[in-house]
Amino acid sequence: MSTGADALSFAINQCGTVLFVQLRYQFRVYPTPGQQIELARAFGCARVVFNDGLRARQEAREAGLPYVSDGELSKRVITEAKKTEARAWLGEVSAVVLQQALADLNTAYRNFFASVTGKRKGRKVAPPRFRSRKDNRQSIRFTKNSRFKVLDNGRLRLPKIGDLAVRWSRTLPSDPSSVTIIRDPAGRYFASFVVTLGADETLPPVDAEVGIDLGLTHFAVLSDGTKVAAPKFLRRAARKLKRLQQALSRKQKDSNRRKRAVVKVARAHARVADTRRDWQHKLSTQIIRDNQAVYVEDLCVVGLGRTRLAKSVYDAGWASFTGMLEYKAARYGRTFGRLDRFFPSTRMCSACGRINEKMALNVRSWDCPCGAAHDRDVNAARNIRAAGQADLNARGAHVRPAPVPAARREAGTHPHAACPTRSVEGISVLRAERMSTRDLSVVPARCVMAAALGAARRRR
């Protein structure tokens, strides 16, 4: 079983050419009962090393001592700890597993420090917390130093664990640099391989470009008029989940039957998540293959999650879908653009550029004074496409680069970047904003989109 390839990172040079893409391929593995015991021992040792390192740094901070460096921490909680009687059993697992547990701790600390100092944008990152043996998800990581190997018979050989049976659904495109063994809340085991690909998978160029308006009634509405219905995977499984949750609530705490009921609930949720992920992979791949450029609107999912539509918003999975579009565009040589969330795509007429007053959600179609009749979602998708083209032109990028994907710093919107003062047609954006509705009717729609996009940036 494979859950598809998910991107870890990709690098693009100054010319917009993709240098490499890191992908993660995940496959189901089936360890024997003895191998499950060895994996449980490795999970526990990695957790203990992580907690010991976190405790050492917390105690040093409380005592007013300097921050414990990475090398000193590794020497203290791994090398010297193995020589003690209390931690002698750390030598029963691969040393790479213990080193990677400390690497995760160091990464968590760096992310926390970067968030506190303002170097890391987005939501604030909390400091690392202690791991618990009761955590539903356990994982360990092996790098090339551990000399893991995929055998000719299809099994995965791991040090001090053995040869694991893998359910291969595809072949790996290159030799993996690391593999992570994961035990999910449903009790399933997965092997997650990290592979690095070059820029040799560029798809043939096409002329089509598309803007996508994401919603709840329809999951995605394309600028060409195509409407993709929202599957609502969680809603469809609600009855079964309700029954399993009720059965779980009746079980006595800390009993074996309750543990089995917890696994049943986790399996039902995992089935929903796997189905949603598979469907989004297929849809995003189809959109990337059929279009040279893809433009989407940046949505505040966290804010929408505080409304009465929270369950439907999280069931849709917009963030994961747009993430798939972004890395697949970089992988296959397509252009991806993400517009400002304050851009008035719904209220703007795609024919003349007039911006109307706010509309209620139950208004699905409206007529513009210029005589154009609009479907609410299709009109928004067309505005997103036109604004994305104008934004890329204003930043100096090509609208239809055949083998050159748009860089993230070019295709994205930056609140602190300088706003362009001239549109692609040479008409001043500031002057276009002051034009009347009658004057806007003679201005190309792309210029109007650039003016509205610039106004949205300045409001931020």
Residue pairs with C-beta under 8 A, 6 or more apart in sequence:
1 27
1 28
1 167
1 169
2 25
2 26
2 27
2 28
2 167
2 168
2 169
2 170
3 26
3 190
3 274
3 277
3 278
4 26
4 277
4 278
4 281
5 23
5 24
5 25
6 23
6 24
6 26
6 324
6 327
7 21
7 22
7 23
7 24
7 323
7 326
7 327
7 328
7 330
7 331
8 22
8 23
8 24
8 194
9 21
9 22
10 18
10 20
10 21
10 22
10 327
10 330
10 331
11 18
11 19
11 20
12 18
12 19
12 330
12 405
12 407
12 408
13 19
15 404
16 397
16 401
16 404
16 405
16 406
16 407
16 410
17 199
17 404
18 199
18 330
18 331
18 333
18 405
19 198
19 199
20 196
20 197
20 198
20 199
21 196
21 197
21 199
21 327
21 330
21 331
22 194
22 195
22 196
22 197
23 173
23 194
23 195
23 196
23 197
23 331
24 192
24 193
24 194
24 195
25 170
25 172
25 176
25 192
25 193
25 195
26 182
26 190
26 191
26 192
26 193
27 166
27 167
27 168
27 169
27 190
27 191
27 193
28 166
28 167
28 188
28 189
28 190
28 191
29 156
29 164
29 165
29 166
29 167
29 181
29 189
29 190
29 191
30 164
30 165
30 166
30 167
30 189
31 39
31 161
31 164
31 165
31 189
32 162
34 162
35 161
35 162
35 164
36 189
38 160
38 161
38 162
39 140
39 161
39 181
39 183
39 189
41 92
41 93
42 93
42 94
42 97
42 140
42 160
42 161
42 181
43 138
43 139
43 140
43 183
44 133
45 89
45 90
45 92
45 93
45 97
45 98
46 93
46 97
46 98
46 100
46 101
46 140
47 101
47 131
47 132
47 133
47 138
48 87
48 90
49 77
49 78
49 81
49 90
49 98
49 101
49 102
50 101
50 102
50 104
50 105
50 131
51 130
51 131
52 77
52 81
52 87
53 73
53 77
53 101
53 102
53 105
54 105
54 128
54 129
54 130
55 130
56 68
56 73
56 76
56 77
57 67
57 68
57 73
57 109
60 66
60 67
60 68
61 67
68 76
70 102
70 106
73 102
73 105
74 99
74 102
77 102
78 90
78 95
78 98
78 99
78 102
81 87
81 90
82 88
82 90
82 91
90 98
92 160
93 160
94 142
94 146
94 158
94 159
94 160
96 141
96 142
96 143
96 145
96 146
96 159
97 140
97 141
97 142
97 146
100 140
100 141
100 142
100 143
101 140
105 128
108 127
108 128
109 127
109 128
111 120
111 125
112 125
112 126
112 127
112 128
114 120
114 125
115 124
115 125
116 124
123 302
136 184
136 185
136 266
137 182
137 183
137 184
137 185
138 182
138 183
139 180
139 181
139 182
139 183
140 180
140 181
141 178
141 179
141 180
141 181
142 148
142 158
142 159
142 178
142 179
142 180
142 181
143 177
143 178
144 177
144 178
146 158
146 159
147 159
148 156
148 157
148 158
148 159
148 179
149 156
149 157
150 156
150 157
150 166
150 172
150 176
151 157
151 163
154 165
154 166
154 168
155 163
155 164
155 165
155 166
156 163
156 164
156 166
156 179
156 191
157 163
157 164
158 164
158 179
158 181
164 181
164 189
164 191
166 191
172 193
172 195
173 195
173 197
174 195
174 196
174 197
175 195
176 193
176 194
176 195
177 194
177 195
177 196
178 193
178 194
179 191
179 192
179 193
179 194
180 191
180 192
180 194
181 189
181 190
181 191
181 192
182 189
182 190
182 191
182 192
183 189
184 190
184 266
184 270
185 262
185 263
185 266
185 269
185 270
186 263
186 266
186 267
186 269
186 270
187 263
187 266
187 267
188 270
197 331
199 333
201 331
201 332
201 333
202 332
202 333
202 403
203 288
203 289
203 332
203 333
203 334
205 292
205 333
205 400
205 402
205 403
206 290
206 291
206 292
207 292
207 400
208 224
208 290
208 291
208 292
209 291
209 292
209 293
209 294
209 295
209 335
209 385
209 389
209 399
209 400
210 222
210 223
210 224
210 287
210 290
210 291
210 293
210 294
210 295
210 381
210 385
211 222
211 223
211 295
211 296
211 381
211 382
211 383
211 384
211 385
211 386
211 387
211 388
212 220
212 221
212 222
212 223
212 287
212 294
212 295
212 296
212 297
212 325
212 381
212 384
213 220
213 221
213 297
213 345
213 377
213 378
213 380
213 381
213 384
214 220
214 296
214 297
214 299
214 316
214 318
214 321
214 322
215 221
215 230
215 377
216 230
216 309
216 312
216 313
216 316
217 230
217 377
218 227
218 228
218 229
218 230
218 377
219 228
219 229
219 230
219 231
219 316
220 227
220 228
220 283
220 321
221 227
221 228
221 377
221 378
221 380
221 381
222 228
222 287
222 381
223 378
223 381
223 382
223 384
223 385
225 378
227 377
227 378
228 283
230 316
231 275
231 276
231 279
232 312
232 315
233 272
233 275
233 276
233 279
233 315
234 241
234 272
234 311
234 314
234 315
235 312
235 315
237 268
237 271
237 272
240 268
241 265
241 268
241 269
244 261
244 264
244 265
244 268
245 265
247 261
247 264
248 258
248 261
248 262
248 264
248 265
251 257
251 258
251 261
252 258
276 315
276 317
277 320
280 317
280 320
280 321
280 324
281 324
283 321
284 321
284 324
284 325
284 328
285 328
287 294
287 325
288 294
288 325
288 328
288 329
288 332
288 334
289 332
291 334
292 334
292 335
292 400
292 401
292 402
293 334
293 335
293 336
293 337
293 388
293 389
293 392
293 399
293 400
293 406
294 325
294 329
294 334
294 335
294 336
294 337
295 336
295 337
295 338
295 339
295 384
295 385
295 387
295 388
295 389
296 322
296 325
296 336
296 337
296 338
296 339
296 384
297 338
297 339
297 341
297 343
297 345
297 380
297 384
298 338
298 339
298 340
298 341
298 413
299 318
299 341
300 341
301 313
301 314
301 318
301 319
304 310
304 313
305 313
305 314
307 313
322 338
325 336
326 336
326 338
326 408
328 334
329 335
329 336
329 405
329 406
330 336
330 405
330 408
332 405
333 402
333 403
333 404
333 405
334 405
335 392
335 397
335 398
335 399
335 400
335 401
335 405
335 406
335 411
336 405
336 406
336 411
337 388
337 391
337 392
337 406
337 411
337 412
338 411
338 412
338 413
339 345
339 384
339 387
339 388
339 391
339 413
339 453
340 413
340 453
340 456
340 457
340 460
342 456
342 459
342 460
343 383
343 384
343 387
343 452
343 453
343 456
344 355
344 452
344 456
345 379
345 380
345 381
345 383
345 384
345 387
346 359
346 376
346 379
346 380
347 355
347 356
347 357
347 358
347 359
348 354
348 355
348 356
348 379
348 383
348 448
348 449
348 452
349 355
349 356
349 368
349 370
349 372
349 374
349 379
350 372
350 374
350 379
350 382
350 383
350 386
350 445
351 368
351 370
351 372
351 445
352 368
352 370
352 372
352 437
352 440
352 441
352 445
352 448
353 440
353 443
353 445
353 448
353 449
353 451
353 452
354 368
354 369
354 370
354 437
354 440
355 452
356 366
356 368
359 366
359 376
363 376
364 375
364 376
364 377
365 373
365 374
365 375
365 376
366 373
366 374
366 376
367 373
367 374
368 374
369 437
370 441
383 449
386 445
386 446
386 449
387 449
387 450
387 452
387 453
389 399
389 446
389 449
390 423
390 424
390 446
390 447
390 449
390 450
390 453
391 413
391 450
391 453
392 398
392 399
392 406
392 410
392 411
393 399
393 423
393 424
393 446
393 450
394 420
394 422
394 423
394 424
394 450
395 410
395 420
396 410
397 406
397 407
397 410
397 411
398 404
413 457
415 457
415 460
417 457
419 429
419 454
419 457
419 458
420 429
420 450
420 454
421 428
421 429
421 430
422 428
422 429
423 429
423 432
423 446
423 447
423 450
423 451
424 446
424 447
424 450
425 444
425 446
425 447
427 443
427 447
429 447
429 450
429 451
429 454
430 454
432 440
432 443
432 447
432 448
432 450
432 451
433 451
433 454
433 455
435 443
440 448
